[in-house]
């Protein structure tokens, strides 16, 4: 209640009986929880969704899943230090 945190899930659930909803191919939004690791190389966007089985933090997941993350993270740290 009074939260928009799950609107992306709640709205389609509410509207599914009134509006025809189609799923995008997994390449448009890849998530480790429900997509195959083989399809990750074709992903246009990676969702760092919480895996209920591992409860891994999003930062540690980003370091592990997003190849470019460590270099980008260092670049941001360096930028912030030079402010």
C-alpha positions as a Markdown table, in Angstrom:
| # | Residue | x | y | z |
|---|---|---|---|---|
| 1 | Unk | 0.0 | 0.0 | 0.0 |
| 2 | Unk | 1.1 | 3.5 | -0.8 |
| 3 | Unk | 4.2 | 2.2 | -2.6 |
| 4 | Unk | 5.2 | 2.2 | -6.3 |
| 5 | Unk | 7.9 | -0.4 | -5.8 |
| 6 | Unk | 6.1 | -3.2 | -7.4 |
| 7 | Unk | 4.0 | -1.3 | -9.9 |
| 8 | Unk | 5.8 | -2.9 | -12.8 |
| 9 | Unk | 4.4 | -6.3 | -11.6 |
| 10 | Unk | 1.1 | -5.2 | -10.0 |
| 11 | Unk | -0.2 | -3.2 | -13.0 |
| 12 | Unk | 0.1 | -6.1 | -15.5 |
| 13 | Unk | -1.4 | -8.5 | -13.0 |
| 14 | Unk | -4.3 | -6.2 | -12.5 |
| 15 | Unk | -4.8 | -5.4 | -16.2 |
| 16 | Unk | -4.2 | -8.9 | -17.6 |
| 17 | Unk | -8.0 | -9.6 | -17.8 |
| 18 | Unk | -8.7 | -6.4 | -19.7 |
| 19 | Unk | -5.7 | -5.9 | -21.9 |
| 20 | Unk | -3.9 | -8.4 | -24.0 |
| 21 | Unk | -0.3 | -8.6 | -22.5 |
| 22 | Unk | 2.5 | -10.1 | -24.5 |
| 23 | Unk | 5.9 | -11.0 | -23.2 |
| 24 | Unk | 9.1 | -9.6 | -24.7 |
| 25 | Unk | 11.8 | -12.1 | -25.8 |
| 26 | Unk | 14.3 | -12.8 | -23.0 |
| 27 | Unk | 17.0 | -10.9 | -25.0 |
| 28 | Unk | 15.2 | -7.6 | -24.1 |
| 29 | Unk | 15.4 | -8.1 | -20.4 |
| 30 | Unk | 17.8 | -10.9 | -19.2 |
| 31 | Unk | 17.5 | -12.0 | -15.6 |
| 32 | Unk | 19.6 | -14.8 | -14.1 |
| 33 | Unk | 16.6 | -16.1 | -12.2 |
| 34 | Unk | 14.6 | -17.1 | -15.3 |
| 35 | Unk | 16.9 | -16.8 | -18.3 |
| 36 | Unk | 19.5 | -19.3 | -19.5 |
| 37 | Unk | 23.2 | -18.3 | -19.1 |
| 38 | Unk | 23.7 | -19.0 | -22.8 |
| 39 | Unk | 21.2 | -16.3 | -23.8 |
| 40 | Unk | 23.0 | -13.6 | -21.7 |
| 41 | Unk | 25.4 | -12.7 | -24.6 |
| 42 | Unk | 22.4 | -11.6 | -26.7 |
| 43 | Unk | 20.9 | -9.5 | -23.9 |
| 44 | Unk | 20.0 | -5.9 | -24.6 |
| 45 | Unk | 19.4 | -5.2 | -20.9 |
| 46 | Unk | 20.3 | -7.1 | -17.8 |
| 47 | Unk | 18.0 | -7.0 | -14.8 |
| 48 | Unk | 19.9 | -7.5 | -11.5 |
| 49 | Unk | 16.7 | -9.1 | -10.0 |
| 50 | Unk | 16.9 | -10.5 | -6.5 |
| 51 | Unk | 17.3 | -14.3 | -6.7 |
| 52 | Unk | 15.2 | -15.6 | -3.7 |
| 53 | Unk | 17.4 | -18.7 | -3.5 |
| 54 | Unk | 20.7 | -16.9 | -3.0 |
| 55 | Unk | 19.6 | -13.5 | -1.6 |
| 56 | Unk | 22.8 | -12.1 | -3.1 |
| 57 | Unk | 23.2 | -8.3 | -3.0 |
| 58 | Unk | 22.7 | -6.4 | -6.3 |
| 59 | Unk | 26.3 | -5.0 | -6.1 |
| 60 | Unk | 27.9 | -8.4 | -5.7 |
| 61 | Unk | 25.6 | -9.7 | -8.4 |
| 62 | Unk | 26.6 | -6.9 | -10.7 |
| 63 | Unk | 30.3 | -7.6 | -10.1 |
| 64 | Unk | 29.7 | -11.3 | -11.0 |
| 65 | Unk | 27.1 | -11.0 | -13.8 |
| 66 | Unk | 28.0 | -7.7 | -15.6 |
| 67 | Unk | 31.3 | -8.1 | -17.3 |
| 68 | Unk | 32.0 | -4.4 | -17.5 |
| 69 | Unk | 31.0 | -3.7 | -13.9 |
| 70 | Unk | 34.4 | -3.8 | -12.1 |
| 71 | Unk | 36.0 | -1.3 | -14.6 |
| 72 | Unk | 33.0 | 1.0 | -14.5 |
| 73 | Unk | 32.9 | 0.8 | -10.7 |
| 74 | Unk | 36.6 | 1.8 | -10.5 |
| 75 | Unk | 36.0 | 4.7 | -12.9 |
| 76 | Unk | 33.2 | 6.0 | -10.8 |
| 77 | Unk | 35.3 | 5.7 | -7.6 |
| 78 | Unk | 38.1 | 7.6 | -9.2 |
| 79 | Unk | 35.8 | 10.3 | -10.4 |
| 80 | Unk | 34.2 | 10.7 | -7.0 |
| 81 | Unk | 37.7 | 10.9 | -5.3 |
| 82 | Unk | 38.7 | 13.7 | -7.7 |
| 83 | Unk | 35.6 | 15.9 | -7.0 |
